[in-house]
Amino acid sequence: MQIDLGSPPSDGKWLEGLAVESLLTMEFPIQAILKDSLYYPASGFDGDPIKHLLGTFLSFIYVDYARSHELLMLEIQGRGFKGYRMLGWRAVTKQELVPHGWTPRYPTRKDGDPRSGYRWAKPPFCDWCVFERLPEMPEGYGPYRFSLLFLGGDGVATFQALYLGNHAFPRGVAIIQDGYGFGFGWTPFRDRNRIFARSVMENPYGQPEVLLNGGWGKIGGYQDPIWPEYAEELGCFKKTIAGSFIAWGLSM
């Protein structure tokens, strides 16, 4: 199911022309990856947004400091994405991600303490993976290719570095079981008054058109908007194992 965001996503032509060799040697296309992207902090290896919204988005940016490069590769080799194969991948450096640097916006005491998540953090990394539809799958199955940028890092700092540092903004943000409370998170992404929401909504370069919100279980709160600017329900999607998430459109 695709959701109607009122304007078409990037056409993906920059992905269609990639060969494995060029993927490894080309200048890293940070602006193309950020444009019309879906940003998913505290993502784990949750493939459901890709499963349900591939086509609405062609570029997915997943961030989780409790995951490692080795675990990511095992996940891709194990489950992967039905109907797709990995065309290739490359490691990405900090300089390639934020070539011009950025000025961080630091949390206040009320936001939480980032140090509380350090004990769960794996060594930082960034992998760029490009996936291609299997030859035996019909064109109507899904887009020819899509991009997944996976970073082992903090969801707040990474958002600021990627989008503010590159004068960009995502087309969508996913907050699905953000790990705050009984998980590994140090600040609640769902809270409109905390630093993640402020970083997203005070981005001078633009705000997302859609906000995904949900969780694994049947815990209350997933049926209502979490940020007041996103009050138009665009669609509800069941998660593979349990739970659901809702896509909310920007209504301000």
Backbone as CSV, one residue per row, in Angstrom:
resi,resn,N_x,N_y,N_z,CA_x,CA_y,CA_z,C_x,C_y,C_z
1,MET,0.843,-1.197,0.000,0.000,0.000,0.000,0.875,1.242,0.000
2,GLN,0.626,2.160,-0.908,1.290,3.438,-0.898,0.343,4.476,-0.301
3,ILE,0.914,5.495,0.309,0.102,6.547,0.886,0.260,7.804,0.036
4,ASP,-0.785,8.573,-0.049,-0.795,9.769,-0.871,-0.282,10.942,-0.053
5,LEU,0.914,11.416,-0.402,1.497,12.543,0.303,1.328,13.850,-0.464
6,GLY,0.590,13.790,-1.560,0.305,15.015,-2.276,1.316,15.389,-3.333
7,SER,2.467,14.717,-3.368,3.468,14.964,-4.398,4.264,13.689,-4.601
8,PRO,4.727,13.430,-5.808,5.432,12.169,-6.069,6.808,12.143,-5.413
9,PRO,7.289,10.957,-5.020,8.637,10.856,-4.474,9.673,11.027,-5.577
10,SER,10.919,11.082,-5.215,11.985,11.132,-6.203,11.833,9.956,-7.162
11,ASP,12.145,10.178,-8.440,11.879,9.151,-9.437,12.833,7.968,-9.365
12,GLY,13.916,8.081,-8.614,14.819,6.955,-8.440,15.776,6.725,-9.589
13,LYS,15.831,7.644,-10.545,16.722,7.439,-11.690,18.182,7.399,-11.273
14,TRP,18.529,8.110,-10.206,19.918,8.074,-9.744,20.301,6.680,-9.244
15,LEU,19.326,5.913,-8.795,19.579,4.539,-8.371,19.647,3.573,-9.551
16,GLU,18.800,3.816,-10.545,18.706,2.885,-11.663,20.006,2.763,-12.443
17,GLY,20.786,3.825,-12.496,22.006,3.788,-13.287,23.220,3.248,-12.565
18,LEU,23.078,2.862,-11.300,24.233,2.400,-10.534,24.652,0.993,-10.924
19,ALA,25.949,0.792,-11.077,26.526,-0.540,-11.192,27.282,-0.817,-9.899
20,VAL,27.562,-2.083,-9.637,28.258,-2.426,-8.399,29.580,-1.671,-8.307
21,GLU,30.293,-1.597,-9.424,31.597,-0.940,-9.423,31.469,0.548,-9.096
22,SER,30.472,1.206,-9.681,30.314,2.636,-9.428,29.832,2.897,-8.006
23,LEU,29.052,1.984,-7.466,28.590,2.133,-6.089,29.779,2.206,-5.138
24,LEU,30.831,1.456,-5.458,31.996,1.405,-4.588,32.940,2.585,-4.786
25,THR,32.923,3.181,-5.982,33.938,4.184,-6.299,33.385,5.601,-6.475
26,MET,32.084,5.732,-6.673,31.503,7.038,-6.952,31.552,7.955,-5.734
27,GLU,31.418,9.253,-5.971,31.258,10.188,-4.862,29.952,9.862,-4.146
28,PHE,30.010,9.789,-2.840,28.834,9.388,-2.084,27.699,10.380,-2.303
29,PRO,26.519,9.920,-2.765,25.424,10.839,-3.146,24.545,11.239,-1.965
30,ILE,25.115,11.953,-1.026,24.399,12.254,0.207,23.122,13.040,-0.040
31,GLN,23.138,13.995,-0.956,21.933,14.797,-1.182,20.813,13.953,-1.790
32,ALA,21.135,13.066,-2.717,20.127,12.199,-3.321,19.545,11.244,-2.282
33,ILE,20.365,10.773,-1.365,19.905,9.846,-0.330,18.986,10.556,0.667
34,LEU,19.303,11.783,1.000,18.490,12.517,1.968,17.162,12.984,1.378
35,LYS,17.134,13.281,0.080,15.929,13.820,-0.543,14.806,12.787,-0.504
36,ASP,13.647,13.180,-0.008,12.449,12.322,0.052,12.671,11.061,0.883
37,SER,13.606,11.114,1.828,13.935,9.929,2.618,12.956,9.709,3.765
38,LEU,12.978,8.479,4.301,12.284,8.155,5.549,13.345,7.944,6.610
39,TYR,13.305,8.747,7.653,14.285,8.665,8.734,13.683,7.882,9.895
40,TYR,14.386,6.835,10.347,13.855,5.922,11.361,14.889,5.736,12.463
41,PRO,14.828,6.523,13.560,15.738,6.331,14.684,15.266,5.194,15.587
42,ALA,16.214,4.586,16.330,15.901,3.433,17.181,15.193,2.364,16.363
43,SER,15.692,2.126,15.173,15.015,1.283,14.186,15.156,-0.208,14.436
44,GLY,16.248,-0.623,15.112,16.542,-2.039,15.133,16.641,-2.529,13.695
45,PHE,16.176,-3.754,13.469,16.141,-4.297,12.108,14.685,-4.459,11.667
46,ASP,13.902,-3.424,11.901,12.475,-3.445,11.593,12.247,-3.132,10.116
47,GLY,11.946,-4.147,9.339,11.740,-3.947,7.912,10.330,-3.569,7.525
48,ASP,9.422,-3.425,8.484,8.013,-3.182,8.149,7.764,-1.869,7.398
49,PRO,8.415,-0.754,7.765,8.202,0.453,6.960,8.611,0.274,5.496
50,ILE,9.677,-0.499,5.258,10.075,-0.772,3.875,9.056,-1.692,3.214
51,LYS,8.625,-2.699,3.921,7.630,-3.634,3.386,6.365,-2.912,2.949
52,HIS,5.875,-1.996,3.772,4.581,-1.361,3.504,4.682,-0.090,2.666
53,LEU,5.805,0.604,2.732,5.874,1.936,2.133,6.912,2.053,1.027
54,LEU,7.442,0.924,0.575,8.361,0.959,-0.552,7.595,1.395,-1.794
55,GLY,8.057,2.454,-2.402,7.341,3.080,-3.507,6.932,4.482,-3.097
56,THR,6.361,4.593,-1.894,6.158,5.923,-1.327,7.513,6.542,-1.006
57,PHE,8.437,5.710,-0.510,9.815,6.111,-0.267,10.737,5.168,-1.039
58,LEU,11.841,5.704,-1.531,12.877,4.893,-2.172,14.185,4.943,-1.392
59,SER,14.277,5.875,-0.448,15.478,6.026,0.359,15.103,5.930,1.833
60,PHE,15.671,4.952,2.517,15.386,4.698,3.925,16.668,4.896,4.729
61,ILE,16.558,5.645,5.828,17.702,5.897,6.695,17.377,5.369,8.081
62,TYR,18.038,4.287,8.460,17.822,3.627,9.741,18.985,3.954,10.670
63,VAL,18.676,4.192,11.948,19.693,4.575,12.919,19.433,3.838,14.230
64,ASP,20.467,3.181,14.751,20.318,2.483,16.031,21.700,2.210,16.610
65,TYR,21.983,2.769,17.800,23.322,2.582,18.365,23.501,1.230,19.054
66,ALA,22.438,0.448,19.164,22.550,-0.868,19.780,22.750,-1.970,18.740
67,ARG,23.008,-1.604,17.480,23.235,-2.579,16.415,24.630,-2.381,15.853
68,SER,25.166,-3.444,15.228,26.515,-3.403,14.681,26.496,-3.746,13.200
69,HIS,27.597,-3.455,12.534,27.733,-3.810,11.117,27.572,-5.313,10.920
70,GLU,28.203,-6.089,11.790,28.144,-7.546,11.647,26.714,-8.066,11.769
71,LEU,25.956,-7.531,12.731,24.566,-7.952,12.894,23.707,-7.532,11.710
72,LEU,23.988,-6.353,11.156,23.240,-5.897,9.987,23.448,-6.836,8.810
73,MET,24.686,-7.211,8.548,24.966,-8.105,7.427,24.319,-9.472,7.639
74,LEU,24.331,-9.960,8.861,23.682,-11.235,9.148,22.178,-11.143,8.919
75,GLU,21.595,-10.028,9.294,20.152,-9.826,9.107,19.804,-9.788,7.620
76,ILE,20.588,-9.088,6.838,20.333,-9.000,5.401,20.504,-10.347,4.732
77,GLN,21.548,-11.071,5.109,21.794,-12.379,4.518,20.748,-13.402,4.964
78,GLY,20.204,-13.199,6.159,19.216,-14.136,6.678,17.820,-13.876,6.148
79,ARG,17.230,-12.777,6.571,15.853,-12.465,6.174,15.789,-11.605,4.913
80,GLY,16.619,-10.582,4.858,16.607,-9.698,3.709,15.246,-9.071,3.467
81,PHE,14.942,-8.775,2.204,13.670,-8.186,1.816,13.064,-9.035,0.704
82,LYS,11.872,-9.542,0.934,11.227,-10.452,-0.007,11.106,-9.808,-1.383
83,GLY,11.560,-10.543,-2.392,11.480,-10.065,-3.763,12.652,-9.207,-4.189
84,TYR,13.618,-8.985,-3.284,14.767,-8.135,-3.580,16.073,-8.820,-3.178
85,ARG,17.135,-8.431,-3.840,18.473,-8.874,-3.494,19.353,-7.650,-3.308
86,MET,20.427,-7.790,-2.529,21.330,-6.669,-2.332,22.264,-6.564,-3.530
87,LEU,22.181,-5.446,-4.233,23.064,-5.211,-5.373,24.493,-5.002,-4.899
88,GLY,24.647,-4.278,-3.806,25.970,-4.026,-3.254,25.893,-3.099,-2.064
89,TRP,27.018,-2.956,-1.383,27.069,-2.068,-0.227,28.470,-1.487,-0.099
90,ARG,28.571,-0.411,0.649,29.868,0.179,0.951,29.819,0.840,2.311
91,ALA,30.954,0.882,2.970,31.075,1.625,4.216,31.174,3.108,3.879
92,VAL,30.603,3.938,4.737,30.563,5.380,4.510,31.244,6.076,5.677
93,THR,32.065,7.059,5.382,32.790,7.781,6.418,31.985,8.975,6.925
94,LYS,32.375,9.475,8.073,31.738,10.667,8.645,31.885,11.850,7.707
95,GLN,33.055,11.978,7.078,33.281,13.093,6.161,32.349,13.024,4.958
96,GLU,32.030,11.822,4.478,31.114,11.673,3.357,29.681,12.000,3.765
97,LEU,29.338,11.701,5.014,27.988,11.959,5.491,27.740,13.444,5.722
98,VAL,28.720,14.106,6.294,28.563,15.526,6.630,29.810,16.266,6.161
99,PRO,29.933,16.478,4.864,31.171,17.058,4.331,31.480,18.460,4.816
100,HIS,30.470,19.190,5.267,30.690,20.571,5.697,30.550,20.748,7.207
101,GLY,30.392,19.632,7.931,30.237,19.720,9.369,28.880,20.287,9.769
102,TRP,28.660,20.417,11.066,27.394,20.978,11.546,27.573,21.469,12.976
103,THR,26.644,22.293,13.411,26.654,22.797,14.780,25.602,22.054,15.583
104,PRO,25.995,21.221,16.540,25.015,20.438,17.299,24.098,21.320,18.145
105,ARG,22.881,20.830,18.352,21.954,21.424,19.303,21.909,20.488,20.506
106,TYR,22.367,20.956,21.624,22.555,20.081,22.781,21.268,19.932,23.591
107,PRO,21.095,18.776,24.233,19.897,18.561,25.047,19.938,19.354,26.344
108,THR,18.754,19.648,26.847,18.638,20.252,28.164,18.521,19.133,29.200
109,ARG,18.507,19.493,30.456,18.371,18.497,31.517,17.052,17.755,31.404
110,LYS,15.985,18.458,30.972,14.676,17.823,30.845,14.620,16.823,29.690
111,ASP,15.510,16.957,28.724,15.499,16.045,27.574,15.970,14.644,27.941
112,GLY,16.822,14.534,28.942,17.410,13.253,29.302,18.923,13.330,29.180
113,ASP,19.588,12.272,29.619,21.045,12.229,29.632,21.547,11.248,28.573
114,PRO,22.179,11.724,27.488,22.667,10.818,26.447,23.632,9.763,26.961
115,ARG,24.323,10.059,28.052,25.292,9.107,28.586,24.640,7.839,29.110
116,SER,23.346,7.912,29.410,22.666,6.733,29.951,22.538,5.618,28.916
117,GLY,22.699,5.945,27.633,22.616,4.923,26.598,23.959,4.369,26.168
118,TYR,25.064,4.925,26.713,26.387,4.525,26.266,26.670,3.041,26.471
119,ARG,26.155,2.485,27.542,26.482,1.078,27.842,25.891,0.120,26.824
120,TRP,24.872,0.584,26.079,24.259,-0.278,25.062,24.868,-0.068,23.684
121,ALA,25.671,0.969,23.553,26.123,1.373,22.224,27.224,0.464,21.691
122,LYS,27.067,0.074,20.423,28.091,-0.659,19.702,29.016,0.363,19.028
123,PRO,30.168,-0.083,18.524,31.038,0.850,17.801,30.290,1.497,16.640
124,PRO,30.431,2.805,16.445,29.697,3.496,15.373,30.132,2.998,13.995
125,PHE,29.189,2.991,13.066,29.473,2.581,11.692,28.393,3.162,10.802
126,CYS,28.627,3.101,9.498,27.605,3.493,8.536,27.769,2.642,7.285
127,ASP,26.712,1.962,6.888,26.698,1.142,5.680,25.631,1.663,4.729
128,TRP,25.984,1.772,3.472,25.016,2.107,2.432,24.757,0.876,1.588
129,CYS,23.511,0.433,1.559,23.121,-0.763,0.821,22.106,-0.391,-0.257
130,VAL,22.281,-0.935,-1.446,21.321,-0.740,-2.528,20.719,-2.095,-2.871
131,PHE,19.385,-2.144,-2.920,18.672,-3.385,-3.203,17.990,-3.300,-4.564
132,GLU,17.933,-4.452,-5.241,17.371,-4.529,-6.588,16.309,-5.615,-6.654
133,ARG,15.225,-5.324,-7.339,14.147,-6.300,-7.496,14.666,-7.525,-8.239
134,LEU,14.289,-8.715,-7.769,14.715,-9.959,-8.417,14.196,-10.023,-9.847
135,PRO,14.991,-10.558,-10.770,14.594,-10.592,-12.183,13.265,-11.294,-12.423
136,GLU,12.954,-12.308,-11.622,11.719,-13.067,-11.836,10.470,-12.361,-11.306
137,MET,10.667,-11.252,-10.591,9.516,-10.534,-10.053,8.973,-9.561,-11.102
138,PRO,7.650,-9.453,-11.247,7.072,-8.531,-12.231,7.301,-7.081,-11.844
139,GLU,7.232,-6.177,-12.813,7.455,-4.751,-12.548,6.466,-4.208,-11.527
140,GLY,5.253,-4.751,-11.529,4.251,-4.273,-10.595,4.499,-4.677,-9.159
141,TYR,5.510,-5.516,-8.923,5.786,-5.974,-7.555,6.281,-4.832,-6.674
142,GLY,7.076,-3.958,-7.269,7.633,-2.855,-6.503,8.683,-2.128,-7.314
143,PRO,9.256,-1.055,-6.765,10.280,-0.295,-7.488,11.469,-1.165,-7.873
144,TYR,12.145,-0.755,-8.916,13.304,-1.514,-9.413,14.395,-1.586,-8.353
145,ARG,14.674,-0.465,-7.683,15.710,-0.427,-6.664,15.297,0.499,-5.518
146,PHE,15.924,0.279,-4.370,15.788,1.222,-3.264,17.085,1.258,-2.474
147,SER,17.220,2.314,-1.692,18.441,2.568,-0.933,18.169,2.448,0.561
148,LEU,19.101,1.830,1.275,19.053,1.757,2.739,20.387,2.235,3.291
149,LEU,20.348,3.317,4.039,21.528,3.814,4.748,21.326,3.461,6.217
150,PHE,22.216,2.639,6.768,22.071,2.193,8.155,23.257,2.716,8.950
151,LEU,22.949,3.457,10.017,23.990,4.036,10.865,23.897,3.493,12.270
152,GLY,25.029,3.104,12.806,25.113,2.771,14.219,25.435,4.039,14.977
153,GLY,24.413,4.713,15.468,24.622,5.996,16.128,23.386,6.445,16.868
154,ASP,23.468,7.606,17.465,22.364,8.176,18.238,21.353,8.833,17.311
155,GLY,20.064,8.598,17.560,19.023,9.080,16.673,18.902,10.589,16.613
156,VAL,19.167,11.267,17.717,19.067,12.729,17.749,20.266,13.357,17.051
157,ALA,21.465,12.978,17.472,22.670,13.565,16.899,22.782,13.263,15.410
158,THR,22.374,12.058,15.008,22.464,11.693,13.600,21.498,12.511,12.760
159,PHE,20.279,12.734,13.268,19.333,13.578,12.535,19.924,14.962,12.315
160,GLN,20.445,15.545,13.374,20.997,16.898,13.267,22.155,16.927,12.276
161,ALA,23.045,15.951,12.370,24.214,15.940,11.495,23.816,15.775,10.037
162,LEU,22.958,14.795,9.760,22.592,14.510,8.370,21.794,15.641,7.738
163,TYR,20.727,16.050,8.393,19.790,16.967,7.758,20.170,18.435,7.966
164,LEU,20.472,18.824,9.186,20.876,20.210,9.390,22.244,20.458,8.762
165,GLY,23.132,19.461,8.893,24.472,19.625,8.341,24.502,19.683,6.830
166,ASN,23.488,19.094,6.173,23.433,19.091,4.712,22.310,19.960,4.157
167,HIS,21.720,20.796,5.029,20.662,21.736,4.613,19.512,20.982,3.937
168,ALA,19.039,19.952,4.604,18.012,19.084,4.026,16.994,18.708,5.091
169,PHE,15.950,17.989,4.676,14.962,17.466,5.614,14.376,16.182,5.031
170,PRO,13.919,15.267,5.890,13.346,14.019,5.401,11.907,14.202,4.952
171,ARG,11.435,13.317,4.108,10.028,13.355,3.716,9.159,12.705,4.788
172,GLY,9.752,11.777,5.525,9.014,11.113,6.587,9.915,10.771,7.759
173,VAL,9.324,10.655,8.934,10.016,10.223,10.152,9.209,9.093,10.772
174,ALA,9.894,8.051,11.214,9.237,6.908,11.854,9.613,6.842,13.327
175,ILE,8.610,6.799,14.184,8.818,6.593,15.613,8.005,5.356,15.990
176,ILE,8.669,4.224,15.988,7.996,2.947,16.220,8.737,2.218,17.337
177,GLN,8.103,2.112,18.487,8.728,1.473,19.648,10.115,2.070,19.867
178,ASP,10.144,3.322,20.298,11.411,4.052,20.324,12.381,3.611,21.410
179,GLY,12.003,2.665,22.240,12.947,2.113,23.206,13.112,2.919,24.470
180,TYR,12.300,3.959,24.660,12.424,4.756,25.868,11.663,4.086,27.005
181,GLY,12.220,4.104,28.193,11.560,3.500,29.349,12.165,2.140,29.651
182,PHE,11.662,1.104,28.969,12.180,-0.245,29.199,13.153,-0.670,28.103
183,GLY,13.558,0.249,27.256,14.483,-0.079,26.184,15.825,0.596,26.383
184,PHE,16.503,0.920,25.258,17.842,1.477,25.314,17.857,2.986,25.108
185,GLY,16.694,3.611,24.953,16.646,5.029,24.617,16.859,5.929,25.818
186,TRP,17.482,7.088,25.574,17.756,8.035,26.659,16.772,9.206,26.654
187,THR,16.002,9.363,25.583,15.021,10.442,25.496,13.826,9.949,24.686
188,PRO,12.610,10.348,25.036,11.433,9.867,24.311,11.222,10.619,22.997
189,PHE,11.366,9.926,21.886,11.167,10.546,20.576,9.714,10.969,20.366
190,ARG,8.783,10.302,21.047,7.363,10.593,20.874,6.957,11.935,21.482
191,ASP,7.706,12.397,22.452,7.348,13.601,23.194,7.654,14.840,22.354
192,ARG,6.628,15.599,22.021,6.782,16.771,21.158,7.673,17.837,21.776
193,ASN,7.821,17.838,23.098,8.594,18.879,23.767,10.059,18.508,23.972
194,ARG,10.438,17.276,23.628,11.822,16.853,23.843,12.683,17.116,22.607
195,ILE,13.957,16.825,22.747,14.937,17.297,21.778,14.787,16.686,20.388
196,PHE,14.331,15.432,20.279,14.215,14.878,18.935,13.145,15.620,18.138
197,ALA,11.974,15.778,18.741,10.892,16.486,18.051,11.293,17.927,17.744
198,ARG,11.984,18.565,18.673,12.421,19.941,18.418,13.400,19.988,17.247
199,SER,14.303,19.018,17.183,15.274,18.991,16.088,14.574,18.841,14.749
200,VAL,13.525,18.008,14.714,12.780,17.772,13.475,11.950,18.994,13.092
201,MET,11.205,19.518,14.037,10.233,20.561,13.726,10.853,21.960,13.653
202,GLU,12.020,22.147,14.229,12.694,23.446,14.155,13.793,23.447,13.096
203,ASN,13.797,22.437,12.254,14.750,22.375,11.152,14.438,23.508,10.168
204,PRO,15.338,24.445,9.961,15.040,25.592,9.093,14.887,25.229,7.624
205,TYR,15.268,24.001,7.249,15.230,23.615,5.832,13.938,22.894,5.453
206,GLY,13.101,22.595,6.440,11.818,21.988,6.134,11.433,20.918,7.140
207,GLN,10.169,20.503,7.093,9.641,19.483,7.997,9.084,18.305,7.190
208,PRO,9.038,17.124,7.794,8.510,15.944,7.088,7.042,16.115,6.723
209,GLU,6.633,15.442,5.670,5.233,15.426,5.281,4.448,14.372,6.052
210,VAL,5.149,13.365,6.557,4.457,12.260,7.219,5.231,11.813,8.448
211,LEU,4.487,11.429,9.471,5.049,10.895,10.713,4.439,9.525,10.957
212,LEU,5.282,8.511,11.083,4.822,7.172,11.409,4.941,6.961,12.903
213,ASN,3.892,6.415,13.510,3.916,6.158,14.945,3.245,4.826,15.225
214,GLY,3.872,4.020,16.081,3.282,2.732,16.416,4.164,1.950,17.361
215,GLY,3.887,0.659,17.478,4.654,-0.184,18.382,4.331,-1.646,18.205
216,TRP,5.047,-2.454,18.958,4.916,-3.904,18.812,3.631,-4.429,19.426
217,GLY,3.292,-3.962,20.600,2.139,-4.518,21.305,0.890,-3.688,21.119
218,LYS,-0.100,-3.965,21.952,-1.374,-3.251,21.891,-1.457,-2.229,23.025
219,ILE,-0.378,-1.477,23.174,-0.308,-0.476,24.231,-1.047,0.778,23.781
220,GLY,-1.789,1.385,24.681,-2.556,2.568,24.331,-1.680,3.718,23.855
221,GLY,-2.243,4.581,23.036,-1.528,5.751,22.561,-1.139,5.702,21.107
222,TYR,-1.184,4.516,20.508,-0.782,4.402,19.115,-1.898,4.786,18.147
223,GLN,-3.099,4.977,18.652,-4.224,5.313,17.780,-4.447,6.815,17.656
224,ASP,-3.687,7.596,18.399,-3.872,9.040,18.401,-2.585,9.731,17.945
225,PRO,-2.704,10.905,17.360,-1.510,11.662,16.961,-0.616,11.951,18.164
226,ILE,0.683,11.940,17.947,1.607,12.223,19.045,2.197,13.624,18.938
227,TRP,2.285,14.160,17.729,2.701,15.544,17.536,1.521,16.289,16.933
228,PRO,1.115,17.421,17.492,-0.120,18.078,17.049,-0.106,18.502,15.585
229,GLU,1.060,18.715,15.020,1.134,19.122,13.617,0.745,17.999,12.664
230,TYR,0.748,16.763,13.169,0.448,15.588,12.332,-0.843,14.952,12.839
231,ALA,-1.961,15.356,12.256,-3.267,14.913,12.743,-4.120,14.269,11.660
232,GLU,-3.633,14.224,10.425,-4.406,13.625,9.333,-3.973,12.173,9.147
233,GLU,-4.864,11.232,9.472,-4.508,9.820,9.347,-4.512,9.411,7.877
234,LEU,-3.363,8.886,7.427,-3.197,8.501,6.033,-3.326,7.002,5.815
235,GLY,-3.077,6.210,6.853,-3.163,4.762,6.712,-2.647,4.064,7.942
236,CYS,-3.166,2.849,8.178,-2.740,2.027,9.309,-2.153,0.735,8.761
237,PHE,-1.026,0.289,9.312,-0.302,-0.863,8.788,-0.003,-1.852,9.910
238,LYS,-0.269,-3.115,9.676,0.037,-4.146,10.656,1.507,-4.522,10.590
239,LYS,2.101,-4.731,11.761,3.476,-5.168,11.804,3.545,-6.676,11.603
240,THR,4.705,-7.143,11.180,4.864,-8.549,10.818,4.626,-9.469,12.001
241,ILE,5.189,-9.120,13.151,5.079,-10.001,14.318,3.859,-9.640,15.153
242,ALA,3.764,-8.421,15.601,2.621,-7.958,16.401,2.621,-6.448,16.408
243,GLY,1.458,-5.883,16.619,1.351,-4.445,16.685,1.072,-3.819,15.333
244,SER,1.182,-2.496,15.286,0.865,-1.758,14.077,1.508,-0.378,14.126
245,PHE,1.448,0.336,13.010,1.840,1.741,13.022,0.920,2.504,12.087
246,ILE,0.767,3.776,12.395,-0.119,4.652,11.629,0.709,5.751,10.982
247,ALA,0.369,6.072,9.737,0.997,7.193,9.037,0.115,8.425,9.216
248,TRP,0.707,9.483,9.749,-0.010,10.732,9.974,0.550,11.808,9.053
249,GLY,-0.318,12.576,8.404,0.102,13.621,7.500,0.186,14.969,8.180
250,LEU,1.100,15.802,7.680,1.276,17.141,8.208,0.043,17.978,7.893
251,SER,-0.571,18.544,8.928,-1.833,19.258,8.745,-1.749,20.727,9.096
252,MET,-0.565,21.202,9.427,-0.416,22.612,9.831,-0.390,23.520,8.605
